Amino acid sequence: MKTSLFKYYEEMQGKGVILYFNGPVSQHMVESIAGLMRTKMRAEETCTGSVQRVFAVLVEQMQNIVRYSSERHADSPERLGEMAHGQVVVGREKDGRFFVACGNKILTDDSRSLVRHLRRLQGMTKEELKAYYREQRKLHGAGTLKGAGLGFVEMARKASRPLDYDIVPVDASTSFFSMKVVTQ
């Protein structure tokens, strides 16, 4: 076991990985991991704009796990919460830009509309993304944003290149969705 973990550690270091988490994700976990990353980046004197972009994308990615993962776990009865299973990776590209990648199982039936939405966003310019975001906020109102896809729009706005995603069928009803966002 020691050898395999060390090899994994070296592999992750070589790929620029700063943070890797695989397991149950709750809203509390979102806040904790995002806060940890913000503190680490500030300690390394990362510019404020980069810290804010990574923080925002990380929160959006992890909230997508909490909201849409098909793998769900009940939290303790006294807290009445729910956790969803997923993966989170934060790292640096070779050119120094940060990336946030997340993955989780989703219902295959949800994947078609997700692909249409993401493909549409991939084809938009920054100006088009800004206008589309404003339009969608007006349509859905501030209180009904879940499911409006605004998180993806916001991530696309903060990204330095089009959103990179993959959907792999797992079985007849489940697929694995992963997305990598490279920030400016």
Legacy VTK file of the C-alpha trace (Angstrom):
# vtk DataFile Version 3.0
C-alpha trace
ASCII
DATASET POLYDATA
POINTS 184 float
0.000 0.000 0.000
2.786 2.476 0.808
4.339 2.109 -2.616
1.093 2.534 -4.544
0.096 5.646 -2.605
3.522 7.174 -3.120
3.337 6.480 -6.858
-0.105 8.088 -6.915
1.251 11.083 -4.971
4.097 11.510 -7.461
1.729 11.178 -10.409
-0.601 13.857 -9.025
2.328 16.178 -8.289
3.553 15.711 -11.860
0.129 16.686 -13.207
0.028 19.903 -11.160
-2.651 18.682 -8.750
-2.966 20.814 -5.617
-6.105 19.209 -4.193
-7.822 15.899 -4.873
-10.953 14.741 -3.083
-13.094 11.691 -3.775
-16.049 10.918 -1.541
-19.267 12.255 -0.081
-19.901 15.947 -0.709
-22.310 18.085 1.298
-22.936 21.825 1.360
-20.711 22.007 4.460
-17.939 20.218 2.513
-18.305 22.729 -0.348
-17.738 25.619 2.043
-14.821 23.886 3.787
-12.894 22.855 0.669
-13.499 26.182 -1.086
-12.338 28.066 2.007
-9.248 25.863 2.274
-8.326 26.525 -1.363
-8.867 30.273 -0.988
-6.625 30.338 2.105
-3.907 28.261 0.389
-3.899 30.452 -2.718
-3.768 33.658 -0.674
-0.878 32.242 1.386
0.983 31.643 -1.884
0.258 35.281 -2.783
-1.802 34.360 -5.819
-3.374 37.441 -7.403
-6.832 38.275 -6.071
-8.539 37.821 -9.448
-7.203 34.273 -9.809
-8.230 33.401 -6.247
-11.769 34.674 -6.866
-12.137 32.832 -10.186
-10.885 29.519 -8.783
-13.061 29.931 -5.681
-16.184 30.674 -7.761
-15.612 27.779 -10.182
-14.819 25.353 -7.351
-18.021 26.287 -5.509
-20.115 25.938 -8.692
-18.561 22.576 -9.566
-19.048 21.171 -6.062
-22.613 22.483 -5.827
-23.356 20.633 -9.049
-22.206 17.448 -7.333
-24.414 18.150 -4.315
-27.451 18.946 -6.484
-27.176 16.526 -9.382
-25.139 13.458 -8.423
-27.181 10.289 -8.766
-25.160 8.729 -5.924
-26.731 10.004 -2.721
-26.089 9.186 0.928
-28.197 10.107 3.925
-26.446 12.219 6.540
-26.973 11.627 10.244
-30.662 11.874 11.254
-30.096 14.788 13.633
-28.620 16.944 10.858
-31.233 15.888 8.286
-28.794 16.490 5.466
-27.895 14.648 2.335
-24.538 13.995 0.748
-23.718 13.202 -2.849
-20.680 11.289 -4.067
-18.210 12.989 -6.387
-14.644 13.939 -7.171
-12.932 17.310 -7.063
-9.493 18.160 -8.437
-7.784 21.558 -8.334
-4.417 22.115 -9.940
-2.211 24.141 -12.236
-1.635 23.742 -15.929
1.936 23.817 -17.226
1.386 27.457 -18.290
0.515 28.431 -14.694
-3.259 28.765 -15.108
-5.432 27.043 -12.529
-7.949 24.321 -13.307
-10.880 22.873 -11.402
-12.231 19.481 -12.430
-15.155 17.631 -10.910
-16.972 14.426 -11.667
-19.998 12.488 -10.510
-22.601 10.025 -11.685
-25.754 11.482 -13.232
-28.959 10.024 -14.623
-28.422 9.202 -18.284
-31.805 10.765 -19.108
-30.411 14.139 -17.943
-27.315 13.932 -20.141
-28.908 14.925 -23.467
-30.121 18.326 -22.278
-26.838 18.846 -20.408
-24.832 18.221 -23.597
-27.023 20.636 -25.597
-26.553 23.335 -22.951
-22.781 22.862 -22.685
-22.279 22.786 -26.463
-24.207 26.031 -26.753
-21.976 27.641 -24.110
-18.807 26.350 -25.792
-19.728 28.241 -28.960
-20.303 31.609 -27.260
-17.905 34.530 -26.994
-17.342 36.282 -23.653
-19.745 39.036 -24.689
-22.415 36.507 -25.698
-21.969 34.642 -22.400
-22.433 37.883 -20.464
-25.622 38.746 -22.367
-26.953 35.177 -22.060
-26.298 35.203 -18.302
-28.288 38.429 -17.890
-31.112 37.067 -20.040
-31.326 33.824 -18.046
-31.329 35.659 -14.709
-34.286 37.727 -15.880
-36.142 34.641 -17.104
-35.605 32.528 -13.985
-35.529 35.184 -11.264
-33.163 35.223 -8.309
-35.144 32.684 -6.252
-35.412 29.898 -8.832
-31.883 29.495 -10.121
-31.473 25.757 -9.452
-31.761 24.014 -12.762
-31.452 27.206 -14.791
-27.889 26.306 -15.787
-26.503 29.632 -14.607
-23.626 27.929 -12.814
-22.336 26.586 -16.125
-22.717 30.019 -17.715
-20.804 31.621 -14.847
-18.023 29.014 -15.131
-17.810 29.577 -18.895
-17.461 33.309 -18.259
-14.552 32.722 -15.853
-12.842 30.142 -18.075
-9.847 30.911 -20.258
-10.983 28.344 -22.830
-14.242 26.513 -23.605
-15.591 24.192 -20.907
-14.136 20.692 -21.290
-16.542 17.907 -20.375
-17.102 14.196 -20.856
-20.046 11.893 -20.268
-19.350 8.159 -20.057
-22.203 5.612 -19.857
-21.957 3.465 -16.710
-25.086 1.328 -17.091
-28.574 1.597 -18.605
-29.666 4.477 -16.357
-26.428 6.118 -15.159
-23.549 8.009 -16.755
-20.421 9.614 -15.316
-20.177 13.360 -15.974
-16.839 15.131 -15.646
-15.879 18.698 -16.416
-12.628 20.644 -16.336
-12.573 24.430 -16.223
-9.300 26.263 -16.785
-9.466 29.771 -15.350
-7.824 32.914 -16.676
LINES 1 185
184 0 1 2 3 4 5 6 7 8 9 10 11 12 13 14 15 16 17 18 19 20 21 22 23 24 25 26 27 28 29 30 31 32 33 34 35 36 37 38 39 40 41 42 43 44 45 46 47 48 49 50 51 52 53 54 55 56 57 58 59 60 61 62 63 64 65 66 67 68 69 70 71 72 73 74 75 76 77 78 79 80 81 82 83 84 85 86 87 88 89 90 91 92 93 94 95 96 97 98 99 100 101 102 103 104 105 106 107 108 109 110 111 112 113 114 115 116 117 118 119 120 121 122 123 124 125 126 127 128 129 130 131 132 133 134 135 136 137 138 139 140 141 142 143 144 145 146 147 148 149 150 151 152 153 154 155 156 157 158 159 160 161 162 163 164 165 166 167 168 169 170 171 172 173 174 175 176 177 178 179 180 181 182 183
